[in-house]
Amino acid sequence: MEPNFANRLISARKMAGLSLQNLADRLGNVISKQALNKYEHGIMKPDSSLLISLSEVLNVPVDFFFSEAAVKVELTSIDYRKYRSKLSKIEEEAVEEKAKEVFERYFELENILNLNEDVNYFIYPEVVSDVKEAEEAAKALRKEWDLGYDPIPDVVEMLEDKGYKVAEIEAPSSFDGLKADSGAHKVIVLRKALPNNDMVRKRFTALHELAHHSLTFPEGIEHKEEEKLCHSFACALLYPEDMARKDLHKDRFHFYQNELILIKERWGISFSALFSRALQLGIINDYVYKQLIIGYKTRKLHEPGKEPGKYRSREAPVRFERLIYLALGKELISVNEAAYFAGTSVWRFREQMQPLI
Protein backbone atom coordinates (compact mmCIF):
# COMPACT_ATOMS: atom_id res chain seq x y z
CA MET A 1 0.00 0.00 0.00
CA GLU A 2 2.76 2.46 0.91
CA PRO A 3 4.46 2.60 -2.53
CA ASN A 4 1.09 3.04 -4.26
CA PHE A 5 0.01 5.71 -1.77
CA ALA A 6 3.35 7.47 -2.25
CA ASN A 7 2.95 7.55 -6.04
CA ARG A 8 -0.64 8.76 -5.84
CA LEU A 9 0.33 11.53 -3.40
CA ILE A 10 3.08 12.68 -5.78
CA SER A 11 0.59 12.64 -8.66
CA ALA A 12 -2.05 14.62 -6.72
CA ARG A 13 0.53 17.18 -5.59
CA LYS A 14 1.85 17.67 -9.11
CA MET A 15 -1.66 17.99 -10.54
CA ALA A 16 -2.34 20.70 -7.97
CA GLY A 17 0.81 22.51 -9.10
CA LEU A 18 2.35 22.51 -5.61
CA SER A 19 5.87 22.00 -4.36
CA LEU A 20 6.39 20.11 -1.09
CA GLN A 21 6.79 23.41 0.73
CA ASN A 22 3.66 24.83 -0.90
CA LEU A 23 1.71 21.77 0.22
CA ALA A 24 3.03 22.07 3.77
CA ASP A 25 1.97 25.74 3.78
CA ARG A 26 -1.52 24.89 2.47
CA LEU A 27 -1.85 22.37 5.28
CA GLY A 28 -1.14 25.14 7.79
CA ASN A 29 2.32 23.71 8.48
CA VAL A 30 0.83 21.10 10.81
CA ILE A 31 3.30 18.82 9.06
CA SER A 32 6.73 19.66 7.69
CA LYS A 33 8.04 19.46 4.15
CA GLN A 34 10.44 16.76 5.33
CA ALA A 35 7.59 14.59 6.64
CA LEU A 36 5.67 15.00 3.37
CA ASN A 37 8.81 13.93 1.54
CA LYS A 38 8.84 10.73 3.62
CA TYR A 39 5.22 10.05 2.64
CA GLU A 40 6.18 10.45 -1.01
CA HIS A 41 9.02 7.96 -0.57
CA GLY A 42 6.80 5.40 1.14
CA ILE A 43 8.70 5.67 4.43
CA MET A 44 5.72 6.94 6.43
CA LYS A 45 1.94 6.88 6.05
CA PRO A 46 -0.39 9.68 7.27
CA ASP A 47 -3.17 9.14 9.77
CA SER A 48 -6.84 9.49 8.80
CA SER A 49 -7.18 13.17 9.79
CA LEU A 50 -4.19 14.17 7.66
CA LEU A 51 -5.52 12.07 4.80
CA ILE A 52 -8.73 14.09 4.85
CA SER A 53 -6.74 17.34 4.90
CA LEU A 54 -4.62 16.18 1.97
CA SER A 55 -7.78 15.27 0.09
CA GLU A 56 -9.27 18.73 0.63
CA VAL A 57 -6.11 20.68 -0.18
CA LEU A 58 -5.27 18.63 -3.28
CA ASN A 59 -8.90 18.49 -4.43
CA VAL A 60 -9.04 14.71 -4.88
CA PRO A 61 -11.20 12.15 -3.04
CA VAL A 62 -9.53 10.13 -0.29
CA ASP A 63 -10.01 7.02 -2.43
CA PHE A 64 -7.67 8.56 -5.01
CA PHE A 65 -4.67 7.88 -2.76
CA PHE A 66 -5.40 4.16 -2.57
CA SER A 67 -6.66 3.44 -6.08
CA GLU A 68 -4.16 1.99 -8.51
CA ALA A 69 -4.38 2.67 -12.23
CA ALA A 70 -4.73 -0.55 -14.22
CA VAL A 71 -2.98 1.16 -17.14
CA LYS A 72 0.23 3.11 -16.65
CA VAL A 73 0.60 5.99 -19.09
CA GLU A 74 3.81 7.62 -20.21
CA LEU A 75 3.68 10.63 -22.51
CA THR A 76 6.50 10.90 -25.03
CA SER A 77 7.36 13.28 -27.89
CA ILE A 78 5.53 16.06 -26.05
CA ASP A 79 5.17 19.32 -27.95
CA TYR A 80 3.38 22.37 -26.59
CA ARG A 81 1.85 25.19 -28.56
CA LYS A 82 4.03 28.32 -28.47
CA TYR A 83 2.91 29.43 -24.99
CA ARG A 84 5.06 26.78 -23.32
CA SER A 85 7.70 29.44 -22.60
CA LYS A 86 5.20 31.07 -20.25
CA LEU A 87 4.63 27.89 -18.22
CA SER A 88 6.76 27.38 -15.14
CA LYS A 89 8.32 23.98 -14.53
CA ILE A 90 5.72 23.22 -11.85
CA GLU A 91 2.90 24.25 -14.23
CA GLU A 92 4.32 21.97 -16.92
CA GLU A 93 4.40 19.08 -14.45
CA ALA A 94 0.79 19.80 -13.46
CA VAL A 95 -0.39 19.81 -17.08
CA GLU A 96 1.41 16.57 -17.92
CA GLU A 97 0.34 14.82 -14.71
CA LYS A 98 -3.31 15.75 -15.29
CA ALA A 99 -3.07 14.50 -18.85
CA LYS A 100 -1.55 11.19 -17.74
CA GLU A 101 -4.24 10.71 -15.09
CA VAL A 102 -7.04 11.29 -17.64
CA PHE A 103 -5.53 8.92 -20.19
CA GLU A 104 -4.93 6.23 -17.58
CA ARG A 105 -8.68 6.15 -16.96
CA TYR A 106 -9.43 6.47 -20.69
CA PHE A 107 -7.23 3.53 -21.75
CA GLU A 108 -8.36 1.39 -18.82
CA LEU A 109 -11.98 1.85 -19.88
CA GLU A 110 -11.10 0.94 -23.47
CA ASN A 111 -9.55 -2.29 -22.16
CA ILE A 112 -12.67 -3.11 -20.14
CA LEU A 113 -14.77 -2.64 -23.28
CA ASN A 114 -12.22 -4.69 -25.25
CA LEU A 115 -12.16 -2.06 -27.97
CA ASN A 116 -9.95 -2.56 -30.97
CA GLU A 117 -11.11 0.16 -33.32
CA ASP A 118 -9.24 1.13 -36.46
CA VAL A 119 -7.48 4.48 -36.55
CA ASN A 120 -6.97 6.74 -39.53
CA TYR A 121 -4.00 8.87 -38.54
CA PHE A 122 -2.77 11.31 -41.16
CA ILE A 123 0.98 11.14 -41.79
CA TYR A 124 2.28 13.38 -44.56
CA PRO A 125 5.12 11.58 -46.36
CA GLU A 126 7.12 14.65 -47.44
CA VAL A 127 9.34 16.94 -45.39
CA VAL A 128 7.61 20.30 -44.82
CA SER A 129 10.08 23.17 -44.89
CA ASP A 130 8.05 26.16 -46.09
CA VAL A 131 4.53 27.60 -46.17
CA LYS A 132 3.79 26.27 -49.65
CA GLU A 133 4.60 22.72 -48.54
CA ALA A 134 2.42 23.15 -45.45
CA GLU A 135 -0.39 24.16 -47.81
CA GLU A 136 0.13 21.00 -49.87
CA ALA A 137 0.04 18.89 -46.69
CA ALA A 138 -3.30 20.43 -45.70
CA LYS A 139 -4.70 19.72 -49.17
CA ALA A 140 -3.51 16.12 -48.92
CA LEU A 141 -5.27 15.70 -45.57
CA ARG A 142 -8.54 17.13 -46.87
CA LYS A 143 -8.34 14.69 -49.79
CA GLU A 144 -7.39 11.66 -47.64
CA TRP A 145 -10.12 12.35 -45.09
CA ASP A 146 -12.64 13.25 -47.79
CA LEU A 147 -13.36 16.72 -46.38
CA GLY A 148 -13.91 18.44 -49.72
CA TYR A 149 -14.03 22.25 -49.60
CA ASP A 150 -16.60 22.61 -46.84
CA PRO A 151 -16.07 24.09 -43.36
CA ILE A 152 -15.09 21.52 -40.72
CA PRO A 153 -18.16 21.52 -38.43
CA ASP A 154 -16.34 20.26 -35.32
CA VAL A 155 -12.56 19.79 -35.36
CA VAL A 156 -12.35 17.88 -32.07
CA GLU A 157 -15.11 15.47 -33.10
CA MET A 158 -13.34 14.90 -36.43
CA LEU A 159 -10.06 14.07 -34.67
CA GLU A 160 -11.79 11.64 -32.31
CA ASP A 161 -13.49 9.95 -35.27
CA LYS A 162 -10.06 9.42 -36.83
CA GLY A 163 -8.71 7.74 -33.70
CA TYR A 164 -6.84 10.57 -31.97
CA LYS A 165 -7.36 10.60 -28.21
CA VAL A 166 -8.38 14.11 -27.17
CA ALA A 167 -8.75 15.29 -23.57
CA GLU A 168 -9.45 18.60 -21.86
CA ILE A 169 -7.89 19.62 -18.56
CA GLU A 170 -8.05 22.58 -16.21
CA ALA A 171 -4.86 24.53 -16.87
CA PRO A 172 -3.34 28.02 -16.57
CA SER A 173 -4.25 30.63 -19.18
CA SER A 174 -0.68 30.34 -20.51
CA PHE A 175 -1.48 26.82 -21.75
CA ASP A 176 -3.40 26.22 -24.97
CA GLY A 177 -2.57 22.67 -25.92
CA LEU A 178 -0.03 19.93 -26.44
CA LYS A 179 0.43 16.80 -28.48
CA ALA A 180 2.13 13.62 -27.32
CA ASP A 181 2.44 9.92 -28.02
CA SER A 182 1.45 7.25 -25.53
CA GLY A 183 2.50 3.88 -26.85
CA ALA A 184 0.62 3.46 -30.13
CA HIS A 185 -1.84 6.23 -29.23
CA LYS A 186 -1.61 9.77 -30.57
CA VAL A 187 -3.01 12.16 -27.98
CA ILE A 188 -3.97 15.84 -27.93
CA VAL A 189 -4.61 17.81 -24.74
CA LEU A 190 -6.56 21.09 -24.73
CA ARG A 191 -7.36 23.64 -22.05
CA LYS A 192 -10.92 23.18 -20.80
CA ALA A 193 -12.15 26.72 -20.25
CA LEU A 194 -11.32 29.52 -22.68
CA PRO A 195 -12.37 33.16 -22.23
CA ASN A 196 -15.78 33.91 -23.72
CA ASN A 197 -16.06 30.25 -24.80
CA ASP A 198 -13.57 30.89 -27.61
CA MET A 199 -14.21 27.94 -29.95
CA VAL A 200 -12.13 29.26 -32.85
CA ARG A 201 -9.03 29.30 -30.69
CA LYS A 202 -9.66 25.72 -29.56
CA ARG A 203 -10.22 24.60 -33.17
CA PHE A 204 -6.99 26.22 -34.25
CA THR A 205 -5.03 24.75 -31.34
CA ALA A 206 -6.34 21.24 -32.04
CA LEU A 207 -5.26 21.48 -35.69
CA HIS A 208 -1.93 22.99 -34.69
CA GLU A 209 -1.29 19.92 -32.51
CA LEU A 210 -2.46 17.69 -35.37
CA ALA A 211 0.27 19.31 -37.49
CA HIS A 212 2.88 18.27 -34.93
CA HIS A 213 1.54 14.71 -35.11
CA SER A 214 1.32 14.61 -38.90
CA LEU A 215 4.19 16.58 -40.39
CA THR A 216 7.93 15.99 -40.62
CA PHE A 217 10.16 19.06 -40.52
CA PRO A 218 13.77 19.55 -41.64
CA GLU A 219 16.36 18.41 -39.15
CA GLY A 220 17.62 21.26 -37.02
CA ILE A 221 14.71 23.60 -37.79
CA GLU A 222 14.19 26.29 -35.16
CA HIS A 223 11.16 25.76 -32.94
CA LYS A 224 9.78 29.17 -33.91
CA GLU A 225 9.85 28.22 -37.61
CA GLU A 226 8.24 24.87 -36.90
CA GLU A 227 5.44 26.63 -35.04
CA LYS A 228 4.86 28.95 -38.02
CA LEU A 229 4.54 25.97 -40.34
CA CYS A 230 2.07 24.32 -37.96
CA HIS A 231 0.09 27.58 -37.96
CA SER A 232 0.10 27.65 -41.76
CA PHE A 233 -1.12 24.04 -41.89
CA ALA A 234 -3.93 24.79 -39.41
CA CYS A 235 -5.03 27.91 -41.36
CA ALA A 236 -5.04 26.01 -44.65
CA LEU A 237 -7.13 23.21 -43.14
CA LEU A 238 -9.66 25.59 -41.66
CA TYR A 239 -10.02 27.73 -44.79
CA PRO A 240 -9.10 25.85 -48.01
CA GLU A 241 -7.35 27.83 -50.72
CA ASP A 242 -10.05 27.71 -53.39
CA MET A 243 -12.74 28.94 -51.02
CA ALA A 244 -10.50 31.62 -49.49
CA ARG A 245 -9.65 33.01 -52.92
CA LYS A 246 -13.32 32.96 -53.92
CA ASP A 247 -14.39 34.80 -50.74
CA LEU A 248 -11.58 37.30 -50.39
CA HIS A 249 -10.46 38.10 -53.96
CA LYS A 250 -7.03 39.60 -54.62
CA ASP A 251 -5.29 42.92 -54.05
CA ARG A 252 -7.33 44.02 -51.05
CA PHE A 253 -6.45 46.96 -48.87
CA HIS A 254 -9.22 46.75 -46.29
CA PHE A 255 -11.26 44.26 -44.32
CA TYR A 256 -14.43 45.33 -42.57
CA GLN A 257 -15.52 43.88 -39.25
CA ASN A 258 -18.93 42.68 -40.44
CA GLU A 259 -17.31 40.80 -43.31
CA LEU A 260 -14.79 39.18 -40.94
CA ILE A 261 -17.58 38.10 -38.59
CA LEU A 262 -19.45 36.44 -41.47
CA ILE A 263 -16.34 34.50 -42.50
CA LYS A 264 -15.52 33.59 -38.89
CA GLU A 265 -19.02 32.30 -38.20
CA ARG A 266 -18.99 30.13 -41.32
CA TRP A 267 -15.45 28.77 -41.30
CA GLY A 268 -14.58 28.88 -37.60
CA ILE A 269 -11.40 30.89 -38.10
CA SER A 270 -10.26 33.92 -36.09
CA PHE A 271 -9.61 37.36 -37.55
CA SER A 272 -5.85 37.09 -36.99
CA ALA A 273 -5.68 33.62 -38.59
CA LEU A 274 -7.72 34.99 -41.49
CA PHE A 275 -5.19 37.80 -42.00
CA SER A 276 -2.38 35.22 -41.96
CA ARG A 277 -4.28 33.13 -44.49
CA ALA A 278 -4.75 36.13 -46.81
CA LEU A 279 -1.02 36.90 -46.60
CA GLN A 280 -0.13 33.25 -47.14
CA LEU A 281 -2.18 33.18 -50.37
CA GLY A 282 -0.84 36.48 -51.67
CA ILE A 283 -4.24 38.16 -51.36
CA ILE A 284 -2.60 40.92 -49.30
CA ASN A 285 1.03 41.99 -49.06
CA ASP A 286 3.27 42.34 -46.00
CA TYR A 287 2.49 46.04 -45.59
CA VAL A 288 -1.30 45.54 -45.58
CA TYR A 289 -0.90 42.56 -43.22
CA LYS A 290 1.11 44.64 -40.74
CA GLN A 291 -1.46 47.44 -40.85
CA LEU A 292 -4.28 44.97 -40.23
CA ILE A 293 -2.47 43.50 -37.22
CA ILE A 294 -1.76 46.99 -35.84
CA GLY A 295 -5.45 47.90 -36.15
CA TYR A 296 -6.46 44.55 -34.63
CA LYS A 297 -4.27 45.12 -31.58
CA THR A 298 -5.14 48.82 -31.29
CA ARG A 299 -8.79 47.81 -30.92
CA LYS A 300 -7.63 45.20 -28.36
CA LEU A 301 -9.30 42.42 -30.34
CA HIS A 302 -6.29 40.19 -29.62
CA GLU A 303 -7.21 40.10 -25.92
CA PRO A 304 -8.97 36.93 -24.72
CA GLY A 305 -12.68 36.99 -25.45
CA LYS A 306 -12.65 40.43 -27.14
CA GLU A 307 -12.90 39.41 -30.80
CA PRO A 308 -16.53 39.70 -32.03
CA GLY A 309 -18.40 36.89 -33.73
CA LYS A 310 -19.29 33.40 -32.49
CA TYR A 311 -18.62 30.06 -34.08
CA ARG A 312 -21.36 27.63 -33.05
CA SER A 313 -19.71 24.33 -32.27
CA ARG A 314 -19.17 22.10 -29.26
CA GLU A 315 -15.41 21.59 -29.81
CA ALA A 316 -15.12 19.31 -26.80
CA PRO A 317 -14.04 15.66 -26.64
CA VAL A 318 -17.04 13.39 -26.05
CA ARG A 319 -15.80 9.90 -26.90
CA PHE A 320 -14.53 9.05 -23.41
CA GLU A 321 -17.83 10.13 -21.85
CA ARG A 322 -19.77 8.03 -24.37
CA LEU A 323 -17.60 5.01 -23.52
CA ILE A 324 -18.47 5.42 -19.83
CA TYR A 325 -22.18 5.20 -20.59
CA LEU A 326 -21.58 2.33 -23.00
CA ALA A 327 -19.76 0.36 -20.31
CA LEU A 328 -22.58 1.15 -17.86
CA GLY A 329 -25.18 0.07 -20.39
CA LYS A 330 -23.37 -3.23 -20.93
CA GLU A 331 -23.14 -3.65 -17.12
CA LEU A 332 -19.36 -3.96 -17.38
CA ILE A 333 -18.86 -1.32 -14.67
CA SER A 334 -20.82 -0.15 -11.65
CA VAL A 335 -22.06 3.40 -11.03
CA ASN A 336 -19.22 3.87 -8.55
CA GLU A 337 -16.69 2.79 -11.17
CA ALA A 338 -18.36 5.04 -13.75
CA ALA A 339 -17.92 8.00 -11.40
CA TYR A 340 -14.23 7.08 -11.04
CA PHE A 341 -13.76 7.03 -14.81
CA ALA A 342 -15.64 10.33 -15.14
CA GLY A 343 -13.36 11.86 -12.51
CA THR A 344 -16.23 12.97 -10.32
CA SER A 345 -18.04 11.99 -7.13
CA VAL A 346 -20.67 9.24 -7.12
CA TRP A 347 -23.48 11.56 -6.02
CA ARG A 348 -22.65 14.07 -8.76
CA PHE A 349 -22.49 11.35 -11.38
CA ARG A 350 -25.85 9.95 -10.22
CA GLU A 351 -27.34 13.42 -10.59
CA GLN A 352 -26.52 13.51 -14.30
CA MET A 353 -27.58 9.92 -15.02
CA GLN A 354 -30.97 9.62 -16.71
CA PRO A 355 -31.51 6.00 -17.81
CA LEU A 356 -34.39 5.54 -20.22
CA ILE A 357 -34.76 1.75 -19.91
C-alpha positions as CSV (number, residue, x, y, z in Angstrom):
1,M,0.0,0.0,0.0
2,E,2.8,2.5,0.9
3,P,4.5,2.6,-2.5
4,N,1.1,3.0,-4.3
5,F,0.0,5.7,-1.8
6,A,3.4,7.5,-2.2
7,N,3.0,7.5,-6.0
8,R,-0.6,8.8,-5.8
9,L,0.3,11.5,-3.4
10,I,3.1,12.7,-5.8
11,S,0.6,12.6,-8.7
12,A,-2.0,14.6,-6.7
13,R,0.5,17.2,-5.6
14,K,1.9,17.7,-9.1
15,M,-1.7,18.0,-10.5
16,A,-2.3,20.7,-8.0
17,G,0.8,22.5,-9.1
18,L,2.3,22.5,-5.6
19,S,5.9,22.0,-4.4
20,L,6.4,20.1,-1.1
21,Q,6.8,23.4,0.7
22,N,3.7,24.8,-0.9
23,L,1.7,21.8,0.2
24,A,3.0,22.1,3.8
25,D,2.0,25.7,3.8
26,R,-1.5,24.9,2.5
27,L,-1.8,22.4,5.3
28,G,-1.1,25.1,7.8
29,N,2.3,23.7,8.5
30,V,0.8,21.1,10.8
31,I,3.3,18.8,9.1
32,S,6.7,19.7,7.7
33,K,8.0,19.5,4.2
34,Q,10.4,16.8,5.3
35,A,7.6,14.6,6.6
36,L,5.7,15.0,3.4
37,N,8.8,13.9,1.5
38,K,8.8,10.7,3.6
39,Y,5.2,10.0,2.6
40,E,6.2,10.5,-1.0
41,H,9.0,8.0,-0.6
42,G,6.8,5.4,1.1
43,I,8.7,5.7,4.4
44,M,5.7,6.9,6.4
45,K,1.9,6.9,6.0
46,P,-0.4,9.7,7.3
47,D,-3.2,9.1,9.8
48,S,-6.8,9.5,8.8
49,S,-7.2,13.2,9.8
50,L,-4.2,14.2,7.7
51,L,-5.5,12.1,4.8
52,I,-8.7,14.1,4.9
53,S,-6.7,17.3,4.9
54,L,-4.6,16.2,2.0
55,S,-7.8,15.3,0.1
56,E,-9.3,18.7,0.6
57,V,-6.1,20.7,-0.2
58,L,-5.3,18.6,-3.3
59,N,-8.9,18.5,-4.4
60,V,-9.0,14.7,-4.9
61,P,-11.2,12.2,-3.0
62,V,-9.5,10.1,-0.3
63,D,-10.0,7.0,-2.4
64,F,-7.7,8.6,-5.0
65,F,-4.7,7.9,-2.8
66,F,-5.4,4.2,-2.6
67,S,-6.7,3.4,-6.1
68,E,-4.2,2.0,-8.5
69,A,-4.4,2.7,-12.2
70,A,-4.7,-0.5,-14.2
71,V,-3.0,1.2,-17.1
72,K,0.2,3.1,-16.6
73,V,0.6,6.0,-19.1
74,E,3.8,7.6,-20.2
75,L,3.7,10.6,-22.5
76,T,6.5,10.9,-25.0
77,S,7.4,13.3,-27.9
78,I,5.5,16.1,-26.0
79,D,5.2,19.3,-27.9
80,Y,3.4,22.4,-26.6
81,R,1.8,25.2,-28.6
82,K,4.0,28.3,-28.5
83,Y,2.9,29.4,-25.0
84,R,5.1,26.8,-23.3
85,S,7.7,29.4,-22.6
86,K,5.2,31.1,-20.2
87,L,4.6,27.9,-18.2
88,S,6.8,27.4,-15.1
89,K,8.3,24.0,-14.5
90,I,5.7,23.2,-11.8
91,E,2.9,24.2,-14.2
92,E,4.3,22.0,-16.9
93,E,4.4,19.1,-14.4
94,A,0.8,19.8,-13.5
95,V,-0.4,19.8,-17.1
96,E,1.4,16.6,-17.9
97,E,0.3,14.8,-14.7
98,K,-3.3,15.8,-15.3
99,A,-3.1,14.5,-18.9
100,K,-1.6,11.2,-17.7
101,E,-4.2,10.7,-15.1
102,V,-7.0,11.3,-17.6
103,F,-5.5,8.9,-20.2
104,E,-4.9,6.2,-17.6
105,R,-8.7,6.2,-17.0
106,Y,-9.4,6.5,-20.7
107,F,-7.2,3.5,-21.7
108,E,-8.4,1.4,-18.8
109,L,-12.0,1.8,-19.9
110,E,-11.1,0.9,-23.5
111,N,-9.5,-2.3,-22.2
112,I,-12.7,-3.1,-20.1
113,L,-14.8,-2.6,-23.3
114,N,-12.2,-4.7,-25.3
115,L,-12.2,-2.1,-28.0
116,N,-9.9,-2.6,-31.0
117,E,-11.1,0.2,-33.3
118,D,-9.2,1.1,-36.5
119,V,-7.5,4.5,-36.6
120,N,-7.0,6.7,-39.5
121,Y,-4.0,8.9,-38.5
122,F,-2.8,11.3,-41.2
123,I,1.0,11.1,-41.8
124,Y,2.3,13.4,-44.6
125,P,5.1,11.6,-46.4
126,E,7.1,14.6,-47.4
127,V,9.3,16.9,-45.4
128,V,7.6,20.3,-44.8
129,S,10.1,23.2,-44.9
130,D,8.0,26.2,-46.1
131,V,4.5,27.6,-46.2
132,K,3.8,26.3,-49.7
133,E,4.6,22.7,-48.5
134,A,2.4,23.1,-45.4
135,E,-0.4,24.2,-47.8
136,E,0.1,21.0,-49.9
137,A,0.0,18.9,-46.7
138,A,-3.3,20.4,-45.7
139,K,-4.7,19.7,-49.2
140,A,-3.5,16.1,-48.9
141,L,-5.3,15.7,-45.6
142,R,-8.5,17.1,-46.9
143,K,-8.3,14.7,-49.8
144,E,-7.4,11.7,-47.6
145,W,-10.1,12.3,-45.1
146,D,-12.6,13.3,-47.8
147,L,-13.4,16.7,-46.4
148,G,-13.9,18.4,-49.7
149,Y,-14.0,22.3,-49.6
150,D,-16.6,22.6,-46.8
151,P,-16.1,24.1,-43.4
152,I,-15.1,21.5,-40.7
153,P,-18.2,21.5,-38.4
154,D,-16.3,20.3,-35.3
155,V,-12.6,19.8,-35.4
156,V,-12.3,17.9,-32.1
157,E,-15.1,15.5,-33.1
158,M,-13.3,14.9,-36.4
159,L,-10.1,14.1,-34.7
160,E,-11.8,11.6,-32.3
161,D,-13.5,10.0,-35.3
162,K,-10.1,9.4,-36.8
163,G,-8.7,7.7,-33.7
164,Y,-6.8,10.6,-32.0
165,K,-7.4,10.6,-28.2
166,V,-8.4,14.1,-27.2
167,A,-8.7,15.3,-23.6
168,E,-9.4,18.6,-21.9
169,I,-7.9,19.6,-18.6
170,E,-8.1,22.6,-16.2
171,A,-4.9,24.5,-16.9
172,P,-3.3,28.0,-16.6
173,S,-4.3,30.6,-19.2
174,S,-0.7,30.3,-20.5
175,F,-1.5,26.8,-21.7
176,D,-3.4,26.2,-25.0
177,G,-2.6,22.7,-25.9
178,L,0.0,19.9,-26.4
179,K,0.4,16.8,-28.5
180,A,2.1,13.6,-27.3
181,D,2.4,9.9,-28.0
182,S,1.5,7.3,-25.5
183,G,2.5,3.9,-26.9
184,A,0.6,3.5,-30.1
185,H,-1.8,6.2,-29.2
186,K,-1.6,9.8,-30.6
187,V,-3.0,12.2,-28.0
188,I,-4.0,15.8,-27.9
189,V,-4.6,17.8,-24.7
190,L,-6.6,21.1,-24.7
191,R,-7.4,23.6,-22.1
192,K,-10.9,23.2,-20.8
193,A,-12.2,26.7,-20.2
194,L,-11.3,29.5,-22.7
195,P,-12.4,33.2,-22.2
196,N,-15.8,33.9,-23.7
197,N,-16.1,30.3,-24.8
198,D,-13.6,30.9,-27.6
199,M,-14.2,27.9,-30.0
200,V,-12.1,29.3,-32.8
201,R,-9.0,29.3,-30.7
202,K,-9.7,25.7,-29.6
203,R,-10.2,24.6,-33.2
204,F,-7.0,26.2,-34.3
205,T,-5.0,24.8,-31.3
206,A,-6.3,21.2,-32.0
207,L,-5.3,21.5,-35.7
208,H,-1.9,23.0,-34.7
209,E,-1.3,19.9,-32.5
210,L,-2.5,17.7,-35.4
211,A,0.3,19.3,-37.5
212,H,2.9,18.3,-34.9
213,H,1.5,14.7,-35.1
214,S,1.3,14.6,-38.9
215,L,4.2,16.6,-40.4
216,T,7.9,16.0,-40.6
217,F,10.2,19.1,-40.5
218,P,13.8,19.6,-41.6
219,E,16.4,18.4,-39.1
220,G,17.6,21.3,-37.0
221,I,14.7,23.6,-37.8
222,E,14.2,26.3,-35.2
223,H,11.2,25.8,-32.9
224,K,9.8,29.2,-33.9
225,E,9.9,28.2,-37.6
226,E,8.2,24.9,-36.9
227,E,5.4,26.6,-35.0
228,K,4.9,29.0,-38.0
229,L,4.5,26.0,-40.3
230,C,2.1,24.3,-38.0
231,H,0.1,27.6,-38.0
232,S,0.1,27.6,-41.8
233,F,-1.1,24.0,-41.9
234,A,-3.9,24.8,-39.4
235,C,-5.0,27.9,-41.4
236,A,-5.0,26.0,-44.7
237,L,-7.1,23.2,-43.1
238,L,-9.7,25.6,-41.7
239,Y,-10.0,27.7,-44.8
240,P,-9.1,25.8,-48.0
241,E,-7.4,27.8,-50.7
242,D,-10.0,27.7,-53.4
243,M,-12.7,28.9,-51.0
244,A,-10.5,31.6,-49.5
245,R,-9.6,33.0,-52.9
246,K,-13.3,33.0,-53.9
247,D,-14.4,34.8,-50.7
248,L,-11.6,37.3,-50.4
249,H,-10.5,38.1,-54.0
250,K,-7.0,39.6,-54.6
251,D,-5.3,42.9,-54.0
252,R,-7.3,44.0,-51.0
253,F,-6.4,47.0,-48.9
254,H,-9.2,46.8,-46.3
255,F,-11.3,44.3,-44.3
256,Y,-14.4,45.3,-42.6
257,Q,-15.5,43.9,-39.3
258,N,-18.9,42.7,-40.4
259,E,-17.3,40.8,-43.3
260,L,-14.8,39.2,-40.9
261,I,-17.6,38.1,-38.6
262,L,-19.5,36.4,-41.5
263,I,-16.3,34.5,-42.5
264,K,-15.5,33.6,-38.9
265,E,-19.0,32.3,-38.2
266,R,-19.0,30.1,-41.3
267,W,-15.4,28.8,-41.3
268,G,-14.6,28.9,-37.6
269,I,-11.4,30.9,-38.1
270,S,-10.3,33.9,-36.1
271,F,-9.6,37.4,-37.5
272,S,-5.8,37.1,-37.0
273,A,-5.7,33.6,-38.6
274,L,-7.7,35.0,-41.5
275,F,-5.2,37.8,-42.0
276,S,-2.4,35.2,-42.0
277,R,-4.3,33.1,-44.5
278,A,-4.7,36.1,-46.8
279,L,-1.0,36.9,-46.6
280,Q,-0.1,33.2,-47.1
281,L,-2.2,33.2,-50.4
282,G,-0.8,36.5,-51.7
283,I,-4.2,38.2,-51.4
284,I,-2.6,40.9,-49.3
285,N,1.0,42.0,-49.1
286,D,3.3,42.3,-46.0
287,Y,2.5,46.0,-45.6
288,V,-1.3,45.5,-45.6
289,Y,-0.9,42.6,-43.2
290,K,1.1,44.6,-40.7
291,Q,-1.5,47.4,-40.8
292,L,-4.3,45.0,-40.2
293,I,-2.5,43.5,-37.2
294,I,-1.8,47.0,-35.8
295,G,-5.4,47.9,-36.2
296,Y,-6.5,44.6,-34.6
297,K,-4.3,45.1,-31.6
298,T,-5.1,48.8,-31.3
299,R,-8.8,47.8,-30.9
300,K,-7.6,45.2,-28.4
301,L,-9.3,42.4,-30.3
302,H,-6.3,40.2,-29.6
303,E,-7.2,40.1,-25.9
304,P,-9.0,36.9,-24.7
305,G,-12.7,37.0,-25.4
306,K,-12.7,40.4,-27.1
307,E,-12.9,39.4,-30.8
308,P,-16.5,39.7,-32.0
309,G,-18.4,36.9,-33.7
310,K,-19.3,33.4,-32.5
311,Y,-18.6,30.1,-34.1
312,R,-21.4,27.6,-33.0
313,S,-19.7,24.3,-32.3
314,R,-19.2,22.1,-29.3
315,E,-15.4,21.6,-29.8
316,A,-15.1,19.3,-26.8
317,P,-14.0,15.7,-26.6
318,V,-17.0,13.4,-26.1
319,R,-15.8,9.9,-26.9
320,F,-14.5,9.1,-23.4
321,E,-17.8,10.1,-21.9
322,R,-19.8,8.0,-24.4
323,L,-17.6,5.0,-23.5
324,I,-18.5,5.4,-19.8
325,Y,-22.2,5.2,-20.6
326,L,-21.6,2.3,-23.0
327,A,-19.8,0.4,-20.3
328,L,-22.6,1.1,-17.9
329,G,-25.2,0.1,-20.4
330,K,-23.4,-3.2,-20.9
331,E,-23.1,-3.6,-17.1
332,L,-19.4,-4.0,-17.4
333,I,-18.9,-1.3,-14.7
334,S,-20.8,-0.1,-11.7
335,V,-22.1,3.4,-11.0
336,N,-19.2,3.9,-8.5
337,E,-16.7,2.8,-11.2
338,A,-18.4,5.0,-13.8
339,A,-17.9,8.0,-11.4
340,Y,-14.2,7.1,-11.0
341,F,-13.8,7.0,-14.8
342,A,-15.6,10.3,-15.1
343,G,-13.4,11.9,-12.5
344,T,-16.2,13.0,-10.3
345,S,-18.0,12.0,-7.1
346,V,-20.7,9.2,-7.1
347,W,-23.5,11.6,-6.0
348,R,-22.7,14.1,-8.8
349,F,-22.5,11.3,-11.4
350,R,-25.8,9.9,-10.2
351,E,-27.3,13.4,-10.6
352,Q,-26.5,13.5,-14.3
353,M,-27.6,9.9,-15.0
354,Q,-31.0,9.6,-16.7
355,P,-31.5,6.0,-17.8
356,L,-34.4,5.5,-20.2
357,I,-34.8,1.7,-19.9
